[in-house]
Amino acid sequence: MKHMVLGGLLMAATLTAHADFQYRTPMGMAFNASEAVAGAPAGAGSIDCAENSCLAIIGGTVWGVGYNVDGRLGLGDTDSRYEWTDSGQPADKIAAGERFSYALHQGKLYVTGTNSSGELGLGNATSQNAWVDSGVTADDIAAGIHTGYILKDGEVWSTGSNSWGGLARNGSQTEFITTGLSATKVVAGGYFALALSNGTVWGVGMTSQHPFGNYGGVTQNAWVDTGFSATDIEAGKYHSLAISGGELYTIGRNTEGMLGRTGAADQWLSTGLQPSMIEAGDWDSYAIVNGTIWAAGANSYGELGLGSTGAISTFADTLLEADEVSGGSYYAFARKGGALYSAGRDSFGKLGNGTGTSVSILTFTQVYPTP
C-alpha cells in the first residue's frame, strides 16, 4: 500500500503468443492484440494499489483501474474504470495514494488526483484529473491518505495534511519541503510514515495502534528513531512490516490478524518467514517466500487468495508464484512476469475483471492481459 515502486521493465508475453489478449486505450476502446500495431504493450511491469484503485506500469506508461471520482487515475475524467486503462503518462516509478497518485519519469514528478490538502505539492489546493508536471525532481516517491513524500538529495521531503503530524516539519502544507531526515527509503501508512535512515526504522505520526512502537498513544510530530534495524519496510493503514536479518518482522494493529504471528502487537517481532518481498495492504499482509505469495490478515472478501474468507492470523502459502504483490482495501494484485492477477472485493471495478460488481474473488485470477 502507498509505497515507492520501482518499475519500467516490460516483462514476458508476446503478441504472437497471445493474439486474443485485449488492451485498453486511453479512451477505453478495446482491441485485440492480433490487430495491434507493433510495440503494443504485451505485459505489465510494476504495480501499486491504494484503497480502491490500482496503478501499473505497462509498456512504459501508467495504467489504472478502479475508483476514479477524484481523478486519481490521471485519465482526464472522473469515471471509474473496470478494466486496466492507459493514461499515456510515461513513468519509471509509481505511487498510489488513497485519493491521489504520483509518477516519476526521468527524475521529474508528475501528479494527479485530490489536492484539497496540498498533497500534490503544487503550491495550491486545486485538484487534477490528468497528470501534470509538478515542477519537482525526486529520486523516489510515496503516497498516503492525504500526505505525500519524496526522496530528494538524500532527504525525506513532505507535502499535504499535517492533521496527524505526518509532515514531520513546519511550514507550507501545499509544497514539498525537506523534513531534514536523511533516508534511503520512505513509505506512507494510513496515519503515519516510516523511513529507513542509517539502517534503522524511523517513524512519524499517530501511534494509537503502535505502528512503529509504543509511544503511549502520543502523536509524534517529528521523526523518531525506533532503534529497530532493518533493510526494508512497508506500511499498512495501522500496521508495519520490515525485513531484519533476512526475516519478516511485524508491528501494530493485529485485530484482523495482519501481523501473522502471536505476541505483543506493540513490539517488532519475527514471523519466522524469510521473504524476498513484503507488502502491507490496509488490513492484510503479504510476503513472497521461495517464489510464492504468503498472506495473513482480515481476508473479509478473500483478498488473501486462499480460496476462503475469514481472518488468517498466521501466514499461509497461497501457492501462487509471483514476482510482486500489492494490497489495497480488501483486495490485492499479484504480478507474475507480464500477467496481473487479482483477488478480493470487486467494488468500484478495482479487480480489473471488467464487471464492476461488488463480488468476492477468493483466488487470484488473471485479469491482464485478458486471458
N, C-alpha and C positions, 0 to 999 in steps of 0.2 A: 504494500500500500504506500502511495505518495512518496516515492523514493527515487534516487538517482538511478537511471537505467542506461547502461552502455549499449549502443546499438549501431545500426547502419550496415550490418553484414547481411547480404542476401543469401539465404540458405537454400539448399537442395531443391528438388522437384523441378521438372522441366515442362514446358508447354506441350511437347510432343507426347510425353508420358501421361499427361492428364488433360486430354483435349476437351473433356467435358466440364472442367472446373469453370466456375463463374466468378467474375470480378465485378467490382462496383466502381464506376467513375464518380467524379465529384458531384455530378448531377443525379447520381443514384440509379443510372440505367445499367442493366445487366447485359453482358455479352459473353459468349463462350470463348474459351482460350483458343479454340481452333480458328476463331475469326479474328483473333487479336493480332496486332502488329508485333513485329519482332521487338523484344525488350520489355513486353508487358510483365508485371510482377508475377512471379511463379511461387513465391513463398514468403513467409513472414520472418522478420528479424526480431528485434526486442519488443517486449510488451510491458505495460504498466497500467494497473487498474486502480480506480478510485471507488467511491461508494456505489455509484450506479452507472458508471461509464468506464470505458477502457480505451487505451491508445496502443497502437502498434506501429513500428517502422516496417513498411512493406515496400520493397523496391526503392528505398531511399527517401520516401516521403511518409508523413504522418497520416495514418488511417484511424478512424474512430468508430465506436459503436456504443449504443445505449442512450442514456438521458442527455438531452442537449438543450433544455429550456433556457439556459443562460449562455449558450454559445460556446461551451467548453470544448466541443469537438472541432471548432475552428472551420466550420463548413459554410459560413456566410449566412446562416439562418439559425433558428432556434427549434428546429424539428428534430425529434429523437430519431435514432437510426436503429433498425432491427437487423441490419447486415453491415459488415465492415465497409466503410465508405472512405474514399481517398480525399483528403483535404488539399492535396497538392503542395503542402509545406515541406520542403526538404529538411531533413533532420539527421543528426548523428546520435542524439540522446533525447529522451523524453521523460517528463514527469507529470503524472495526472493528479491534480488536487481534487478536493471534493466538488468544487464548482468552477475551477479554472485549470488551465494547463500551461506547461512550459515545453519549449523545444529548443535545443541547441543545434545550430548549424554553423560550422566553421568558426566556432567561438562566439557567435552572436546569439543573444537570447531573443526568442520570439514567444509571444504570449497571446492568450485568448481566454474569454470567459468572464465570469463575475469579477468586478473590480470595486465593489462597494466599500471594501475595507482597505483598498490600495494594494491588494495582493498581486496585481500585475506589475507594480513598480514603475508606472508611467508618470508619476508625479501628479496624478489626478485620481478621481473616483469614477471615471467613465468606463463602463463595461464594453467588451468587444465580442462580436460573434464570428470574427475571422482573424486569422493570425496576423499580428502586427510586430514590426521590429521595435523592441523596447529601447534600443539605443545603448543597451548594456552588454558588455562582454563578460564571459564567465567560463569556468572550466568544468563545473558540474552544477546540478540543479536538484531541488527537492521541493515538493508542493504539499501543503497540509490542508486544513479545513479553510482557514481564512488568512494563513500566513505562508509566505514563500521564502525560500533560501537559495543562495548560490554560493559556490566556492569561487573566489576571485583573489588572485595574488596570494594564494595560500591561506586565506582567512574566510570565515563564515560571514556572509552579508545577509540581511533580512529586510522584509517589507511586509506590510499588511497589518492585520489586527494585533493589538497588544493586550487584549482583554484578559488573557491568561498568562501574560508575561513572556510570551514566546519570542518577541523581538530581541530580547536579551540586550537591549540598548535603549537610549533615549533618542529623541529627535523625530523627524518626519515618519509617518506611517505609510506614505504613498510612494516612496522611492527606496531603492536599495542603499543601505548604509552598513558599513562594517560593524560587526559586533566585537571585533578585536580578538576573537579566538582563532588561533592557528589550528587548522584541521586538515585531515586527508579525506574525510567523508562526513556528510551531514544527511540525516533522514528526518522526515516530519511525521509525527504521530497525530492522534486526534487533537489533543490539547497539550502537547509537549513536543520537544525535539531532542534528538541525540546527535552527538558528534564524536568522531574519533580524533583525539589530539594527544600526541606523544605516546600513543599506544594504549591509552585508557579511554573509557567511555565518559563523556561529559553530558549533562542533561540540563534542560531548562523548561519551565512551565509548571502546569498543575501536577501535584503529587498525591492527590487523594487516593488514587488507585496504585500508587507506588511503582510507576512505570520505569523508574531508574533508581529506586531506592526508597528507604523510609525516612522522610523528612518531616514527619509529624503532620502531614497533610497541608503543609505551608507551601504556597506557590513560590517557585524560585524564579525571580525576575532577572537573574544573571546566571551565566553558565556556572555549574558546579562540577567539580571533578569527583566522580563516584569512586575512583580508585580501582575500578574493575578493569583488568587488562583484556583487550580483545583485538581481533584482526578484522572483524566485520560486524555490522549492526543492522537491524531493521526495526521498524516501529509500527505497531497497530494502533487502534483507537485508544486503548488503555493499557497495552502490554508491549513488551520489547523482547527481541531476540538478539543474541550475539554468539559469535564463534570465538572461543577462547581455548587455547591449547588443542585446537582441532575438534573440540566438542561443542555441541549446541547448548547454550545456557539460555534460560528464560526468566522473566520477572514481570510483576504487575498483576493486573486483574486475572483471576482464574475461575470466576464463577461459571463460565461456559467450558472450562477445561482446556483453554487455549495454551496454557503453559506446558501441557503434555507431560506432566510429572506431578509427584506429590511434594510436600514440604512447604516451607514458608514462601508465601507469594511475594513478600517484600524484600527478598534476597535473590541475588543471581545464583541459581542452582543448575547443575548439569542434568540434561535429559538422557545422557549416555550415547546419543547419536553423534556420528561423525559425518557431517554433511559437506557437500561441495557448494551448496547454495541454500540460503534461507530467505523466507518471505513471511510477512505478517499481514493478514487480512484484518478487517475490522474486528471480527470475533473468532478468528481461526488462525492457525499457524501451519506453515508448510516448510518442508526441507527436502532437498534432493540428496538421497543417500544411495551410493552404488548405482546411480543412474535412474532410480525410480523415485516417485514422489511419496513422501511420508507426510501424514497430516494429523492434526488434533484440533479440537475446538467445538464450537456450538453445533455445527452441522445441521442446523434447523431445516435447511432445504436441500440437503445432500451435497453441499458445496465442497465437502472433503473428497467426493468422488469415490466413496467406498460402497455405493450401491444401497445405502440406507440413510435414514435420518436419525437425529438424536445425538446428544453430546458424546464426544470421544475424548477422554481425559488422559489417554496415553497414546503417543504417536503410533499410527498404524500405516502399513505399507499399502498404497493404492495399486501397486503393481504396474502403474503406467510409467513407461520410460519417458523421460523428458529432459530437455536442456535448460528449461526455465519455467517458473511458475509465478503467477501474480494473483493476489486475492483482493477482493473488494468487500462489499457488504453482502454476505450470504451467497457469494458466487466466486468462482475462480477461473482463470485461464491458464492453460499449460501450452508450452511450445516444444515440439519435437521436430528438429530440422526446420522445414518451412511450413509445417502444418500447425494450426491452432486448434485446441480442444477446450471445451468449457463444461462446467458443471455448476449446479445450484439453482438459485431462484432467477427466473427469466423476466422479472419486472423491468419495464421500460425497454425491452428488447436487448438487454445488456449481454445476453449469452451469444448474440450474433447468429442465431439459427433462423432468422427471418420471420418468426412467428409473432414476437412481441407479446406473448401471453404470459401471465404470471403462473407458470407451471414450474415444477421442480424436475431437474435432470440429475439423476442420482449417480451417474457415472460420467467420466469425461468423454465427451462426444465430439468428433471432428466437425468444425464449422467453417474452417478456412484452410486451404482452398475448398470450395464446396465439393463434397465427395460425389 
